Amino acid sequence: MIRRDYILRMIEEFIQILSRIKALKAGQHWEDAQATLDQELERLIPGGVQGALELSEIELLSKLIQGDPTQSVRMKTFALAALLKEAGDLAVTRESEQKSYACYLKGLHLLLHALSQGDTDEFPEFVPKVAAFLTCLENSVLPLKTLALLVQHYERLGEFGKAEDALFTMIETEPKHSGLLDFGIAFYHRLQTKSDASLITGNLPRSELEAGLAELERRKAGRF
């Protein structure tokens, strides 16, 4: 009960802070919004936005683990992802494309990690959607690491068509990367165990699955 109350209080406090940042942005009080954002980020990661961007996802997660119960780490990761989304939005207002891209990408990676650690339906309303990050990044080339995380995310959700789309984006980016072909073949082999109904629901009917698998096997054999 104490742990649950602690997490609920953490969520309530973060929602209030996020609402304050959004209100400042809506009023175009950019400097105040940035200051509030940095102050809240400082509570999670030393150095504010810049500190978060300078650390890898693993380093960020190790920082979040320190000083709090394990049960709260996932919620703190969600909070950090949401703050990085806000930081990316603020960077856009300053026409800082490089910084906005870095914030959105780091936030998306953290979000995908947190979603992989539990039920994807169990998270508070303040958590940004994966689709929201992807919309912000739609004019950017996503790294292979990001695309691989998306393949795994969509597969967990049963959105197999989206997973396949991300997979082929990876392969078309680096068509001669044999490791990607193995990654894709393993993906299709896992889906072969699914029922026809779940494949249809996931927008990847078995006929399309088998066609995709055959294509990757041909590519691996060198028959393009």
N, C-alpha and C positions, 0 to 999 in steps of 0.2 A: 504493500500500500504506500509506504514511504517513497519507494522508487517511482511508482506511478504518479504520485502527487508531485514529485520533483520534476518529472518530465512534462507533466501538464502545465506546471508553472513556467517551465522553460519555454514551452510553446506559446503560452499567453504573452509572455514578455517579448518574445521575438516578433509575434504578430503586431504588437503595439509599435515596436521599433520600425518594422517594415512599413507599416501604415504611415508613420511619420516621414519616412524617406520618400514614399510615393506622393504624399501630400506636398512636400517641399518641391519635388520634381514637377508636380502638376502646376504649382505656382511659379515655376521657373526660377526657384531659389537654388540655383545649381551649387553654389559654394556651400550653403548650409546643408544641402543634401549630401554633398561629398564629405563634409566634416562629420555628419552623423553616421554616414556609412563607414568611414575610416575608424571612428570611435568604436562602432560595434564590431568591426572586423578585428580591431586591436584586442578585443576581449577573447577572440578565438585564436588569432594568429598574430604574433608580434610583427609590426611593420605595416599593418594595414593592407591595402590593395597590393602595393608593390611587394611587400613581404610574402603575400600569398602567391603572387606570380613567380617569384624567384625560387619557390620550393616545388619539388615534384609532388605528384599526388600522394606517393608513399610517405614523403616527409610531412606533408600536411596532415595526413591521417595519424601519423605518430604523434604530432603535436596535439591533435584533438583528443587522443586517448589519455593524455596526461591530466591528472587532477580530478577526473570525474568518473562516476560509475560506468561500467562498460555499456549498460543499457542506454545511456544517453549519447553515446558516440555517434550512432546512426542519425539521431535527431540533430546533433551538432553538424554533421556532414551535410544534411539537408539545408541547414541554416547557412552554412558557408557557401553552398551552391547557389542559394537564393541571393545572397549578398553579392556574389560574383556576377550574377545576372544583372543586378541593379548597377554594379560597377561598369559592366559592359555598356549598359544603356546610357549611363552618364558620359562614358568615353565617346559614344556616338555623338552626343550633343556638342562635344568639343572637337569633333571631326578627327579623333584619334583612332584611325582604323586599326592600327597595329595593337593598341592597348585593348580596344573593344574585342578584337578577335581573340587575344590571349585570355581575357576574362571569360568570354563565352565558352571557349574550348575547355579551360580549366574547370569551370562550373559544370559543364556537361559531363566531363570525366568523373567528377566527384558524385554527381547525381546518379550516373549509371552504376558506379561502385555501390552507393548506398542502396539503390534499388535491387541490386543483386544479393544483398545481405538479408533479405527477408521478403515477406509478402509484398508484391508490388501494389496492392490495393490499400496497404496500411501505412498511410503517411498523411500529415496534416495539410490543410488547404493552402498554406503559404508556399508549399513546395512547387517550384516551376515545373512545367511539363517538358519532357524531352523534345516534343515538337516545337515548343517555344524557342528552345536553344537552336534547334535546327533551322528554324525560320530566320533567326538572327545570323546564322552562318551560311545561308543558302547561296551566297555569292562567293563563298570561299571553298578552296579545295581541302577536304578533310583528310587528315593523316590516316595511314593504314590502321594505326592503333585505335583511333576513334571509330572507324568503320567496323573493325573487328568487335569492339565493344557493343556496337549497335546490332550486329548480327546476333550476338549472344543475347542481348536484351530482347530483341523482337522474337527470338526463338523461345525464350522463357515465357513471353506473353502469349505465344501461340499465333503471332502475326508472321506467318512463315513467308508470305509474299514480300513483306517489307524486309525481312531478313535476307531473302534471296537478292533483292535489289541492292542492298548494302554489300553483299558478297560480290556481286558482279561489278559494282563500282570499284571495289578493291582490285579485282582481277584485271579490269580494263586499265586501271592506273598502272599496274605492273604486270603485264600479261605473261612475262617470262619467269615470274617468281614461282618456282615449283612448290615452295612452302604454302603459298596461297591456294594452289590447286589441291594440295593435300587437305588443307583446312576446309575447303569447299566440299570435297568428296566426303570427308567425315561428317560434315553438316547434312548432306543428303542421305548418308547412311543412317544417321540418327532419325531423320524424318521418315525413312522407309518403315520404321516400326510403328508409326502413328496410324490411326484409323483413317479410312477414306473421309469420314465425316469431319474429323478434326482438320484434315488437310484442306478440305473445301472451305470450312469455316475460316481457316488461316489464309485463304486466298492463294493456295498453291496446290491445285488438284494433283493427284498422283501422276497423271500423264505429263504434266509440266515438270514435276519433280524428276521423273525418269529422264525426260529430255535434257534437263539441266545437268543431271549426273552424267549422262552419256557425253554431253559436250565437254565437261571437265575431264573426263577420262580420255577423250580424243585429244584434247589439248596436252594432257600429260604424256600421251604416247607420241606427241609430236605431229599429229595429223590435224592441222588447223583448217 
